[in-house]
Amino acid sequence: MAAQQPLSVQQNLTIRLLRVLRYNKARIERALTLMPEKHRPLFHVLPFLVHVNHEALPGYVAPLTSGETVPFGINNYSFRPDVEQALQRCFPAQSHLFSDIKQIWPRQRAVDALVLMGSVGTIAQTDDSDFDFWVCIDGKRFSTTELALLQQKLTAIEKWADNTFGIEVHFFLSEIDKVKQNDFGVAEGESAGSAQALFLKAEFYNTNIVVAGKAPFWWLTPEKTTEKQYQAIYNSLEKGGSPDVDWFMDLGHLERLDASELFGAAIWQLGKAMDSPFKSVLKMAKLEVYLANISHGQPLCNLLKKHVHRGAEAPGHVADIDPYALMFDELIAHYKANGQAEDIAVLQQCLYLKCGCTLSHPLVEGEQANFKRKIMASYAKQWGWSRKLLAHLDNQQDWTFNERVQLSRRIHRFLLKCYRRISKEISHHQQVMDQKDMTVLGRRLSTYYAKKPDKIEFLRRAFDESLYCEKITIAMRQLKNGDEVWSAYAGDLLSKSGIIDDSQKVTQATSAIALMVWLVSSKIIDTNSKVYLDYNYGEVSELDLNDLLKHLCKYFPPVKVSSLPRNDLLAPERITACFAIVNFPTLRQKATVENVSILYTTSWGETFLRHGSDVLDTLWYDLQEVTPKPPCYVMVPRGNQQARILGEFLEANELNFTVLY
């Protein structure tokens, strides 16, 4: 029998391409399976809106008077029946455009590829997962103005998606040559800038789905490939060949990650943890695993590619590969080897809660378990989780406030432990992060985590809406030395039994003002919340607390640290608003200024509360000798002496105060 002839390079590339395409198709099918029915049309409509430019559709940008027009049209994009159905559902009034598509179909093809990255199409996809697209273009073909017009078009589509579907869509305009050189701009908003360029590329390769256009050439090279081999394979492709060089874009090779980026990547993830701790726990853990394997290991994306190329050992099993599950298995293997049981428990809970797969709720009769449920059920069995534990995790709405906060603290403790371990390990590596990016990210972390005198601390949260209280009970007790302790409890504890339930305790403070400021800044309560006072201690009434709540929500709303403007963080810190609260705890019969509390916020997102009539004196320069001057507000609680107290306060302070009633 004749020996089997070895496959040529081209034949190997073709086999790999077929498996990559099958895997990409499976990821799209998974994404659509997990999407709520009402969101599915969006998956088909978004590429179409990038592809065309018509005044009757979202994302239209008119030509400039100078003649420059917006670049649009996606390479290899075709008008399929499922796209038409989605368009008919979203834009029924424009159905005439879709029945004769040639009239709006572009002749140009400005966009090389539209590629989705992140949790979509993995076990981590949930009903509110963001759509993060890379819009890959050849930047050299377009002027700065044309690129700005394309960004304008993409931003308009993002806004339409948010307004229509309530889904966050982010289009990252990615110039292929710059991505190849690992240039991702500056750290701002959703962009990591120089904080983690190689890590961002590794994340992209690990999770990408080609929605339309060319595929990254990286997918065709073997998982262990040098830069030289990568270029040689790319150069072997020809126009019209099989595979055809025109089917691919070259976003660059990724042989191994660089320890010089680890610090930037770690502080970026700490920053992201302010908004999305579950995701950041897994990503921070991944950085620690990368560091452990930096000298001999390879990026996770290359491991994924090996599985895809091998078809998970058989061609029919390509569809079973999940990037998130693969990553998680690597993390657990690392922490098991290092005997970190508490860390493993945190990671397991975070994965389960992040994926939002309620295993304790049985399937409806006749319903088939989807791929996510199968994988998560397999994990739960492997971890030895009981039905009782699953039911507890699945019913977070029944958790006490204390249980929620405890998990939040464990998560942030894990993040900070990881960060410290990484910092210690990489102290001898030169870090490549841009100085301005380092300043911006460092200041965000300082705002969120650093303790300072009189600063209102941020609540380390893992949950968001679930910490919000529609009703809250405020209680005060006096210590033997005369000091007051003000406490807040979730719910209306007065109408139940009158007995304070410590498991529902939210926090405590030394004054009613400090307590209310923290509750508002931590998004525990807002103007829709009902505040109950456990008896009218001293002079403070329920009415006073609700008046204060109204003013705090309007003029000092919660700060989202991750959204603080870059330019503000690069500039010197300044006061942005000031609020004087006069005679809040004082006897209402008093007709003179007895007590002053000053609340102020800064451009770096910090909030301070200081007490004493001399505080305004010490802040005078920051409030008066600056341009623009920050707005100043004053409040005196309701009472017969309110006008007299206000008059005395305003006369004693030269600042221009707006009176709040």
C-alpha positions, -999 to 999 in steps of 0.1 A, spaced: 0 0 0 14 34 -10 25 57 18 1 87 24 16 118 7 22 147 32 -2 176 27 12 207 10 13 241 29 -17 253 9 -37 221 17 -29 225 54 -40 262 52 -73 252 35 -81 225 62 -74 251 89 -95 277 72 -125 253 69 -122 245 107 -119 282 116 -150 290 95 -169 262 111 -159 274 145 -168 310 136 -202 299 123 -208 279 156 -200 310 176 -225 331 157 -252 304 162 -244 303 199 -246 341 201 -281 341 185 -293 312 206 -285 331 238 -299 364 227 -334 374 238 -358 372 208 -362 410 208 -324 416 204 -317 391 176 -325 415 147 -298 438 160 -271 413 153 -281 414 116 -290 451 114 -257 465 128 -234 453 100 -260 464 74 -260 500 89 -222 501 87 -224 488 51 -249 514 37 -253 551 40 -289 563 34 -307 593 49 -337 571 59 -316 548 81 -296 553 113 -259 562 108 -264 584 78 -237 610 73 -242 636 45 -212 646 23 -193 677 33 -194 708 12 -157 702 5 -167 670 -13 -154 645 13 -178 617 20 -181 591 48 -163 558 41 -188 528 42 -194 494 27 -180 461 42 -158 438 22 -175 405 11 -207 415 27 -239 400 12 -276 406 16 -291 374 30 -328 366 38 -321 367 76 -307 403 72 -338 413 52 -362 399 78 -343 417 106 -345 450 86 -382 446 79 -388 442 117 -367 472 127 -377 495 98 -411 486 85 -416 521 70 -385 516 48 -394 482 34 -393 496 -2 -356 501 2 -350 464 11 -372 450 -17 -350 467 -43 -317 467 -24 -296 477 -55 -307 513 -51 -288 517 -18 -261 490 -22 -227 506 -21 -201 504 -49 -173 511 -25 -159 488 1 -142 509 28 -143 485 58 -122 454 56 -140 436 84 -165 440 112 -153 417 140 -171 411 174 -150 405 205 -158 398 241 -184 375 258 -209 373 230 -211 337 217 -196 322 248 -209 309 281 -204 344 296 -230 360 273 -260 373 291 -291 393 280 -273 426 286 -239 417 272 -223 446 253 -216 443 215 -179 453 211 -170 456 174 -137 462 158 -143 481 126 -111 472 107 -100 495 79 -69 504 59 -62 538 75 -38 548 47 -67 549 22 -85 577 40 -80 613 51 -83 624 88 -116 640 79 -130 608 63 -120 588 94 -138 614 116 -169 611 94 -168 573 98 -165 577 135 -195 601 134 -215 574 115 -205 547 140 -214 568 170 -249 575 155 -255 538 151 -243 532 187 -269 558 200 -296 543 178 -289 508 192 -290 521 228 -322 540 223 -340 513 204 -328 481 221 -312 493 253 -280 475 244 -246 490 247 -228 488 213 -192 500 210 -175 504 176 -137 506 179 -123 521 147 -92 499 142 -66 509 116 -51 476 105 -15 488 102 -17 504 137 -32 472 152 -4 453 136 21 475 154 1 472 187 -9 509 186 -43 512 203 -43 550 210 -47 564 245 -65 551 276 -99 567 276 -134 553 280 -135 517 267 -100 520 252 -70 506 272 -45 526 252 -9 517 260 -19 500 292 -22 465 277 -17 466 239 -5 430 235 -30 418 261 -58 435 242 -47 418 210 -45 384 228 -81 391 241 -92 400 206 -78 368 191 -92 347 219 -128 359 216 -133 373 181 -162 364 158 -159 376 122 -194 390 116 -186 403 80 -156 409 59 -121 395 60 -108 371 87 -76 378 107 -48 359 89 -35 349 124 -62 322 124 -44 302 97 -9 299 113 0 270 136 -2 279 174 35 277 178 48 300 150 77 324 150 74 359 135 96 348 106 74 317 99 42 338 102 55 362 75 67 334 53 32 317 54 15 350 47 38 357 18 30 323 3 -6 333 -3 -16 346 -37 -44 366 -53 -69 341 -67 -53 312 -49 -68 288 -24 -68 303 2 -69 337 -15 -48 365 2 -78 388 -3 -98 368 21 -76 379 50 -63 410 69 -30 409 87 -34 423 122 0 409 133 15 379 149 13 371 186 40 347 197 41 355 234 31 382 258 54 407 273 59 411 311 66 448 305 28 453 299 16 434 329 15 463 354 -5 485 330 -29 456 323 -33 450 360 -42 486 369 -65 487 338 -84 457 351 -86 472 386 -101 502 370 -126 481 350 -135 463 383 -152 495 395 -180 487 370 -178 450 362 -161 431 390 -171 396 380 -154 400 346 -124 417 361 -118 390 386 -114 364 358 -93 387 337 -70 397 367 -66 360 375 -57 355 338 -29 381 341 -15 362 371 -15 330 351 2 347 322 29 360 345 35 325 359 39 312 324 56 343 308 89 326 300 78 292 287 40 294 282 20 308 253 -10 332 252 -44 315 258 -55 325 223 -28 303 208 -41 274 229 -76 281 216 -63 282 180 -47 248 185 -81 233 197 -98 249 167 -72 236 142 -74 201 156 -112 203 156 -110 193 193 -94 161 179 -123 155 155 -138 178 128 -174 176 142 -163 189 176 -150 224 166 -184 238 177 -179 226 212 -149 248 220 -157 278 243 -130 305 248 -144 314 283 -145 278 295 -110 272 282 -97 303 300 -114 293 332 -99 258 331 -64 273 328 -71 296 358 -83 268 381 -54 246 371 -30 274 381 -46 282 415 -50 245 423 -13 240 417 -6 269 440 -30 257 467 -51 288 468 -85 274 479 -101 307 488 -92 322 454 -106 291 436 -139 295 455 -141 332 445 -134 324 409 -160 297 408 -187 319 422 -178 348 399 -179 326 368 -213 312 378 -228 346 387 -212 363 356 -227 337 333 -262 340 348 -271 304 343 -298 295 368 -293 258 372 -316 254 401 -345 265 379 -356 233 360 -360 234 322 -396 238 309 -410 204 297 -397 197 262 -370 224 264 -335 214 254 -305 225 275 -284 249 254 -246 247 253 -242 272 282 -264 252 305 -246 220 296 -211 235 303 -222 252 336 -240 220 348 -208 200 341 -188 226 362 -213 226 391 -212 187 393 -174 188 391 -172 213 420 -196 193 441 -221 221 444 -254 211 460 -289 221 448 -292 243 479 -261 263 471 -272 267 435 -306 279 446 -289 304 470 -267 318 441 -297 319 417 -319 339 441 -297 369 448 -329 390 453 -335 371 486 -299 378 499 -296 400 529 -277 432 523 -249 419 544 -245 388 522 -242 409 491 -216 432 507 -196 403 520 -193 388 485 -184 422 471 -156 426 497 -142 391 489 -141 400 452 -123 433 458 -99 416 483 -91 390 456 -85 418 430 -61 437 453 -43 405 463 -37 397 427 -26 432 419 -1 432 448 13 398 438 17 409 402 33 442 412 58 423 434 67 398 407 72 423 379 92 449 399 123 440 379 107 443 345 108 476 327 72 488 320 62 502 286 31 521 296 27 556 283 32 582 311 -1 600 306 -20 567 305 -2 557 337 -13 590 353 -49 587 341 -54 551 353 -34 557 385 -56 587 394 -88 567 388 -75 540 411 -65 565 438 -100 581 436 -117 547 440 -94 530 465 -73 555 484 -83 566 519 -79 603 528 -91 624 557 -128 635 554 -131 616 520 -164 598 514 -153 563 505 -166 544 476 -186 512 482 -167 482 469 -195 467 449 -199 435 430 -236 440 424 -254 471 410 -292 473 411 -294 446 438 -278 470 464 -304 497 457 -330 502 484 -365 514 476 -370 518 514 -344 525 540 -346 529 578 -323 554 596 -317 549 633 -295 568 658 -282 558 691 -262 578 716 -230 565 731 -222 570 768 -197 597 759 -225 616 741 -213 608 706 -239 598 681 -239 567 658 -262 569 628 -270 536 610 -289 527 578 -309 495 574 -323 481 541 -361 481 540 -389 495 562 -380 479 596 -404 501 615 -437 487 601 -426 451 605 -418 446 641 -400 476 652 -370 454 659 -338 463 640 -325 434 619 -286 437 619 -283 414 588 -300 442 569 -275 468 581 -261 489 553 -236 511 571 -231 536 599 -216 570 603 -210 597 630 -236 621 616 -269 620 597 -253 641 569 -223 617 565 -247 588 564 -269 603 537 -240 615 515 -225 580 515 -259 563 508 -264 586 477 -228 584 464 -229 546 467 -262 544 447 -280 528 477 -308 553 476 -321 581 453 -351 604 452 -374 574 445 -364 558 478 -385 562 509 -365 572 539 -379 562 574 -365 576 606 -366 554 637 -383 580 660 -374 617 656 -341 618 675 -331 652 685 -339 678 659 -334 658 627 -368 648 611 -378 625 583 -386 657 563 -351 670 568 -336 637 556 -358 637 525 -350 674 517 -312 666 520 -317 635 498 -334 656 471 -305 681 470 -277 655 471 -293 635 442 -297 667 421 -264 684 427 -240 657 440 -251 625 421 -230 593 422 -196 595 405 -187 569 378 -149 568 383 -143 549 351 -160 577 331 -140 606 346 -127 627 317 -91 620 308 -82 658 305 -96 664 341 -73 636 354 -43 650 337 -49 685 350 -45 697 386 -73 688 409 -100 715 414 -132 718 433 -163 714 410 -191 720 435 -196 730 471 -226 726 495 -229 742 529 -254 725 552 -262 748 581 -276 739 616 -287 704 605 -284 687 639 -290 720 659 -321 729 680 -345 744 655 -353 773 680 -318 786 677 -317 817 656 -279 819 650 -254 798 629 -243 770 653 -232 742 630 -218 741 595 -209 711 573 -192 716 540 -196 690 512 -175 694 481 -165 673 450 -134 675 429 -125 671 392 -108 639 401 -141 624 413 -135 626 450 -161 638 475 -152 653 509 -173 662 539 -158 686 565 -173 701 596 -168 736 612 -174 772 604 -138 778 594 -138 752 566 -150 778 540 -121 800 551 -96 773 543 -113 765 509 -117 802 500 -89 803 474 -102 771 456 -137 785 455 -131 821 447 -97 826 429 -104 801 401 -120 802 366 -146 790 362 -158 794 398 -175 762 411 -212 766 420 -218 769 458 -251 759 474 -265 763 509 -293 746 528 -308 754 562 -335 729 575 -371 740 576 -381 760 607 -392 793 621 -357 806 622 -346 794 587 -346 829 570 -327 845 599 -300 817 600 -296 820 562 -292 858 564 -265 855 590 -246 827 571 -247 846 537 -236 878 554 -206 861 570 -194 845 538 -185 865 507 -191 836 483 -220 836 459 -243 809 473 -275 795 457 -301 788 484 -317 753 482 -351 748 499 
